[in-house]
Amino acid sequence: MTPLDIYKAYPRQIARLDALKAIEKAVVRLMGGERDGTTLTRSYALATLMKAVAEYARSTCGKEREFIPYPATWFNRGQYLDEPEIPAATEASLGMYRGPDCNTPEEWEQIRQKVNRRTN
């Protein structure tokens, strides 16, 4: 895994060079114990960032792009350490469509079943 992989997973891909620098700085901070005082290997720091980005990307489903911070801003602020946000209005619990990239396979199955019940 590389900083570029993390950048590609971030929900808003803009200012790539700044983002890659910020990701690298975040890796160094995590390796130095930023999260909880525990030092991490480079590969574990990268995996930690990837997990945080994946959780954050999921929380942005349904948000306007303009409200998603640039990746360099998000990494420089250390927002990967924040608690993950719950997706807007918890559409998943309501069984609502959130977009092709936002629903999990399980949610798609629930939506399909609801549609089938309504059409039969």
Short mmCIF file of the C-alpha atoms (twelve columns), coordinates in Angstrom:
data_MODEL
# 
_entry.id   MODEL 
# 
loop_
_atom_site.group_PDB 
_atom_site.id 
_atom_site.type_symbol 
_atom_site.label_atom_id 
_atom_site.label_alt_id 
_atom_site.label_comp_id 
_atom_site.label_asym_id 
_atom_site.label_seq_id 
_atom_site.Cartn_x 
_atom_site.Cartn_y 
_atom_site.Cartn_z 
_atom_site.pdbx_PDB_model_num 
ATOM 1   C CA . MET A 1   0.000   0.000  0.000  1 
ATOM 2   C CA . THR A 2   1.257   3.464  -0.874 1 
ATOM 3   C CA . PRO A 3   0.215   7.066  -0.213 1 
ATOM 4   C CA . LEU A 4   -1.094  7.113  -3.790 1 
ATOM 5   C CA . ASP A 5   -3.474  4.230  -2.972 1 
ATOM 6   C CA . ILE A 6   -4.776  6.213  -0.006 1 
ATOM 7   C CA . TYR A 7   -5.208  9.319  -2.158 1 
ATOM 8   C CA . LYS A 8   -7.185  7.310  -4.726 1 
ATOM 9   C CA . ALA A 9   -9.495  6.015  -1.983 1 
ATOM 10  C CA . TYR A 10  -10.245 9.524  -0.684 1 
ATOM 11  C CA . PRO A 11  -13.694 10.718 -1.819 1 
ATOM 12  C CA . ARG A 12  -12.470 13.960 -3.392 1 
ATOM 13  C CA . GLN A 13  -9.386  13.753 -5.577 1 
ATOM 14  C CA . ILE A 14  -7.956  17.234 -6.040 1 
ATOM 15  C CA . ALA A 15  -4.558  18.886 -5.496 1 
ATOM 16  C CA . ARG A 16  -2.773  15.548 -5.774 1 
ATOM 17  C CA . LEU A 17  0.771   16.690 -4.956 1 
ATOM 18  C CA . ASP A 18  -0.345  18.554 -1.824 1 
ATOM 19  C CA . ALA A 19  -2.408  15.537 -0.804 1 
ATOM 20  C CA . LEU A 20  0.482   13.102 -1.230 1 
ATOM 21  C CA . LYS A 21  2.748   15.344 0.878  1 
ATOM 22  C CA . ALA A 22  0.073   15.572 3.583  1 
ATOM 23  C CA . ILE A 23  -0.444  11.803 3.557  1 
ATOM 24  C CA . GLU A 24  3.288   11.229 3.911  1 
ATOM 25  C CA . LYS A 25  3.402   13.649 6.872  1 
ATOM 26  C CA . ALA A 26  0.450   11.822 8.447  1 
ATOM 27  C CA . VAL A 27  2.279   8.504  8.040  1 
ATOM 28  C CA . VAL A 28  5.330   9.935  9.810  1 
ATOM 29  C CA . ARG A 29  3.168   11.335 12.629 1 
ATOM 30  C CA . LEU A 30  1.409   7.984  13.091 1 
ATOM 31  C CA . MET A 31  4.722   6.159  13.076 1 
ATOM 32  C CA . GLY A 32  5.836   8.525  15.852 1 
ATOM 33  C CA . GLY A 33  2.855   7.663  18.051 1 
ATOM 34  C CA . GLU A 34  0.378   10.425 17.187 1 
ATOM 35  C CA . ARG A 35  -2.696  8.240  17.654 1 
ATOM 36  C CA . ASP A 36  -2.222  6.950  21.191 1 
ATOM 37  C CA . GLY A 37  1.489   7.180  21.912 1 
ATOM 38  C CA . THR A 38  2.222   3.795  20.343 1 
ATOM 39  C CA . THR A 39  4.777   3.866  17.536 1 
ATOM 40  C CA . LEU A 40  3.703   2.103  14.352 1 
ATOM 41  C CA . THR A 41  5.518   0.524  11.445 1 
ATOM 42  C CA . ARG A 42  5.169   2.280  8.106  1 
ATOM 43  C CA . SER A 43  2.922   -0.455 6.716  1 
ATOM 44  C CA . TYR A 44  0.647   -0.339 9.776  1 
ATOM 45  C CA . ALA A 45  0.482   3.474  9.600  1 
ATOM 46  C CA . LEU A 46  -0.521  3.255  5.926  1 
ATOM 47  C CA . ALA A 47  -3.155  0.624  6.747  1 
ATOM 48  C CA . THR A 48  -4.492  2.818  9.566  1 
ATOM 49  C CA . LEU A 49  -4.867  5.747  7.165  1 
ATOM 50  C CA . MET A 50  -6.526  3.575  4.522  1 
ATOM 51  C CA . LYS A 51  -9.068  2.330  7.063  1 
ATOM 52  C CA . ALA A 52  -9.802  5.886  8.192  1 
ATOM 53  C CA . VAL A 53  -10.202 7.052  4.591  1 
ATOM 54  C CA . ALA A 54  -12.565 4.167  3.798  1 
ATOM 55  C CA . GLU A 55  -14.731 5.000  6.812  1 
ATOM 56  C CA . TYR A 56  -14.695 8.692  5.944  1 
ATOM 57  C CA . ALA A 57  -15.537 8.020  2.291  1 
ATOM 58  C CA . ARG A 58  -18.554 5.999  3.386  1 
ATOM 59  C CA . SER A 59  -19.728 8.847  5.603  1 
ATOM 60  C CA . THR A 60  -19.632 11.303 2.692  1 
ATOM 61  C CA . CYS A 61  -22.212 9.451  0.602  1 
ATOM 62  C CA . GLY A 62  -24.998 11.835 -0.237 1 
ATOM 63  C CA . LYS A 63  -22.956 14.937 0.636  1 
ATOM 64  C CA . GLU A 64  -22.298 17.665 -1.879 1 
ATOM 65  C CA . ARG A 65  -18.717 17.535 -3.144 1 
ATOM 66  C CA . GLU A 66  -18.103 21.118 -2.090 1 
ATOM 67  C CA . PHE A 67  -18.542 20.099 1.559  1 
ATOM 68  C CA . ILE A 68  -15.887 17.378 1.398  1 
ATOM 69  C CA . PRO A 69  -12.528 18.916 2.331  1 
ATOM 70  C CA . TYR A 70  -9.550  18.706 0.023  1 
ATOM 71  C CA . PRO A 71  -7.512  15.630 0.940  1 
ATOM 72  C CA . ALA A 72  -4.457  17.702 1.997  1 
ATOM 73  C CA . THR A 73  -6.655  19.651 4.407  1 
ATOM 74  C CA . TRP A 74  -8.193  16.500 5.867  1 
ATOM 75  C CA . PHE A 75  -4.814  14.828 6.433  1 
ATOM 76  C CA . ASN A 76  -3.043  17.972 7.676  1 
ATOM 77  C CA . ARG A 77  -5.789  18.531 10.252 1 
ATOM 78  C CA . GLY A 78  -5.406  14.962 11.485 1 
ATOM 79  C CA . GLN A 79  -9.070  14.280 10.780 1 
ATOM 80  C CA . TYR A 80  -8.227  10.615 10.228 1 
ATOM 81  C CA . LEU A 81  -8.094  10.461 14.044 1 
ATOM 82  C CA . ASP A 82  -11.702 11.684 14.388 1 
ATOM 83  C CA . GLU A 83  -14.626 9.415  15.150 1 
ATOM 84  C CA . PRO A 84  -16.259 8.296  11.881 1 
ATOM 85  C CA . GLU A 85  -19.406 10.193 10.986 1 
ATOM 86  C CA . ILE A 86  -22.729 8.431  10.514 1 
ATOM 87  C CA . PRO A 87  -23.988 8.850  6.933  1 
ATOM 88  C CA . ALA A 88  -26.570 11.607 6.502  1 
ATOM 89  C CA . ALA A 89  -30.019 10.726 7.886  1 
ATOM 90  C CA . THR A 90  -28.904 7.104  8.293  1 
ATOM 91  C CA . GLU A 91  -30.551 6.193  5.000  1 
ATOM 92  C CA . ALA A 92  -29.333 2.630  5.354  1 
ATOM 93  C CA . SER A 93  -31.537 2.102  8.377  1 
ATOM 94  C CA . LEU A 94  -34.446 3.475  6.373  1 
ATOM 95  C CA . GLY A 95  -33.632 1.265  3.363  1 
ATOM 96  C CA . MET A 96  -33.272 4.261  1.076  1 
ATOM 97  C CA . TYR A 97  -31.162 4.520  -2.057 1 
ATOM 98  C CA . ARG A 98  -28.002 6.553  -1.451 1 
ATOM 99  C CA . GLY A 99  -26.296 6.149  -4.808 1 
ATOM 100 C CA . PRO A 100 -24.421 3.431  -6.661 1 
ATOM 101 C CA . ASP A 101 -21.187 3.905  -4.710 1 
ATOM 102 C CA . CYS A 102 -22.776 4.287  -1.279 1 
ATOM 103 C CA . ASN A 103 -24.863 1.198  -0.674 1 
ATOM 104 C CA . THR A 104 -23.319 -2.030 0.606  1 
ATOM 105 C CA . PRO A 105 -24.218 -5.352 -1.053 1 
ATOM 106 C CA . GLU A 106 -26.464 -6.118 1.922  1 
ATOM 107 C CA . GLU A 107 -28.278 -2.785 1.501  1 
ATOM 108 C CA . TRP A 108 -28.698 -3.444 -2.219 1 
ATOM 109 C CA . GLU A 109 -30.291 -6.791 -1.391 1 
ATOM 110 C CA . GLN A 110 -32.703 -5.135 1.071  1 
ATOM 111 C CA . ILE A 111 -33.635 -2.512 -1.516 1 
ATOM 112 C CA . ARG A 112 -34.156 -5.211 -4.168 1 
ATOM 113 C CA . GLN A 113 -36.403 -7.193 -1.821 1 
ATOM 114 C CA . LYS A 114 -38.501 -4.120 -0.984 1 
ATOM 115 C CA . VAL A 115 -38.921 -3.307 -4.664 1 
ATOM 116 C CA . ASN A 116 -39.936 -6.917 -5.418 1 
ATOM 117 C CA . ARG A 117 -42.523 -6.850 -2.606 1 
ATOM 118 C CA . ARG A 118 -44.042 -3.667 -3.967 1 
ATOM 119 C CA . THR A 119 -44.233 -4.921 -7.553 1 
ATOM 120 C CA . ASN A 120 -45.656 -8.364 -6.729 1 
# 
